[in-house]
Amino acid sequence: VDPQTLEKWRTPWFVEFSNGIVMSSSDELSFSRTLGHQVSLSVGRWLSPVMGFRATAISRSTRWKEQEITTGTQSNGYVMAYTSHYASGRMEALFNPFGFSKAFRWDSPWGVYMTFGGEMGLLTKYDYGQKTRIKSEAYDAGLHLWGRLSRDLQIFIEPRYTHNIYTRP
């Protein structure tokens, strides 16, 4: 395969794997008590140095409720944690404000871009041995901060806000 053809495909296309913490809103718990875990896999393409898009598959689990259980005496009690699992697919637009600069380079040592998108998912809540499934649509925005480790490897953090709208299936 021609090296120039490979370079054309390598530069605008990218694949990301992320693994990290997530917190969610709960009527019964503080924000920090919902601490959970999220894994995602993304494939994206830059259409220009300024605009791109990304498709992501996501799996996350968080705590949504707690209940104190006592067995005999108060000292023998424990806290029962109820979890939820969320699986979804997200499409996002990517905006790189540094792409407008004449000095922009794809191989910069660091960078920042903004993400805006929507997602469709399925939330499964576990409560007293019962499971409830709820459909979700969501809208989100984030900031993707990355640093270059090698030619084709970067490390990143991506704080984001997601607003979910739930409906019964």
C-alpha positions in Angstrom: 0.0 0.0 0.0 1.2 3.5 -0.9 2.7 5.3 2.2 1.0 8.6 1.1 -2.4 6.8 1.0 -1.8 5.4 4.6 -0.9 8.9 5.8 -4.1 10.4 4.4 -6.2 7.9 6.3 -4.1 8.0 9.5 -4.3 11.8 10.0 -8.0 12.5 10.0 -9.2 9.1 11.5 -8.8 8.1 15.1 -9.8 5.5 17.6 -10.2 6.2 21.4 -10.6 3.9 24.4 -11.5 5.4 27.7 -11.9 4.0 31.2 -12.7 6.1 34.2 -15.0 7.4 36.9 -18.5 8.7 36.5 -21.0 10.4 38.9 -24.7 10.8 38.4 -27.6 12.7 39.8 -29.8 10.8 42.3 -32.8 11.8 44.4 -31.6 9.8 47.4 -27.8 10.2 47.3 -25.3 13.0 47.2 -23.4 13.4 43.9 -20.2 11.9 45.3 -22.0 8.8 46.7 -23.0 7.8 43.2 -19.4 7.3 42.1 -19.2 4.6 39.4 -17.3 3.3 36.4 -17.5 3.9 32.7 -15.8 2.3 29.7 -16.2 3.6 26.1 -14.8 3.0 22.6 -14.9 5.7 20.0 -14.2 6.1 16.3 -13.9 9.5 14.8 -12.8 11.5 11.8 -11.5 15.1 11.4 -13.1 16.7 8.4 -10.8 19.7 8.7 -8.5 21.0 11.5 -11.6 22.7 13.0 -14.5 20.3 12.6 -14.9 16.5 13.1 -17.3 13.9 14.3 -17.1 10.9 16.6 -19.3 7.8 17.3 -19.0 6.2 20.8 -20.3 3.0 22.4 -20.6 3.4 26.2 -21.1 1.2 29.2 -21.3 2.6 32.8 -22.5 1.6 36.2 -23.3 3.8 39.2 -24.9 3.6 42.6 -28.4 5.2 42.7 -29.7 4.2 46.1 -28.6 2.9 49.5 -30.5 1.3 52.4 -29.3 0.6 55.9 -30.0 -3.0 56.9 -29.9 -4.1 60.5 -29.5 -7.6 61.6 -30.2 -8.0 65.3 -28.2 -5.2 66.9 -27.2 -1.8 65.4 -23.5 -2.9 65.3 -24.4 -5.8 63.0 -25.9 -3.6 60.3 -24.7 -2.9 56.8 -25.5 -0.7 53.9 -27.2 -2.3 50.8 -26.1 -0.5 47.6 -28.4 -0.5 44.6 -26.7 -0.1 41.2 -27.7 0.9 37.7 -26.2 0.0 34.4 -26.4 2.2 31.4 -25.4 1.2 27.8 -25.6 3.7 25.0 -24.4 5.0 21.6 -23.4 8.6 21.1 -22.8 10.8 18.0 -20.8 14.0 18.5 -19.6 17.0 16.6 -16.0 18.0 17.5 -14.8 21.6 17.4 -11.1 22.5 17.6 -10.7 26.3 18.0 -6.9 26.0 17.5 -7.6 24.6 14.0 -8.1 28.2 12.8 -4.5 29.0 13.6 -2.0 29.0 10.7 0.5 27.4 13.1 -1.8 24.4 13.8 -0.2 21.0 13.5 -1.8 17.6 13.8 1.3 16.4 15.7 1.3 19.1 18.4 2.4 18.0 21.9 -1.0 18.8 23.4 -4.4 20.1 22.4 -8.0 20.9 23.4 -11.3 20.5 21.6 -15.0 20.8 22.5 -17.6 18.1 22.0 -21.3 18.4 21.4 -23.7 15.5 20.8 -26.6 13.3 21.5 -27.0 9.7 22.6 -29.6 6.9 22.8 -29.4 4.3 25.6 -30.9 1.8 27.9 -30.8 2.2 31.7 -31.3 -0.9 33.9 -31.9 -0.3 37.6 -31.6 -3.0 40.2 -33.8 -2.8 43.3 -34.7 -5.6 45.7 -33.9 -8.3 43.2 -36.1 -6.6 40.5 -34.8 -4.9 37.4 -36.4 -2.1 35.6 -35.4 -1.0 32.1 -35.8 2.6 30.9 -35.0 4.1 27.5 -33.0 7.2 27.5 -32.0 10.0 25.1 -29.3 12.4 26.2 -27.6 15.6 25.1 -24.1 16.4 26.2 -21.1 18.7 26.0 -17.5 18.2 27.0 -14.0 19.4 26.8 -11.4 17.0 25.5 -7.8 17.8 26.8 -5.1 15.6 25.4 -1.3 15.2 25.5 0.8 13.3 22.9 2.8 10.3 24.1 4.1 9.2 20.7 3.3 9.7 17.0 0.0 7.7 17.2 -0.7 7.6 21.0 -2.3 10.3 23.2 -3.6 10.3 26.7 -6.6 12.4 27.5 -9.1 13.5 30.1 -12.6 14.5 29.1 -14.9 16.2 31.6 -18.5 16.3 30.3 -22.0 17.1 31.3 -24.8 14.8 30.1 -28.5 15.6 30.4 -30.7 12.5 30.2 -34.4 12.3 29.4 -35.9 8.9 30.4 -39.0 7.2 29.0 -40.5 3.8 29.8 -40.1 1.2 26.9 
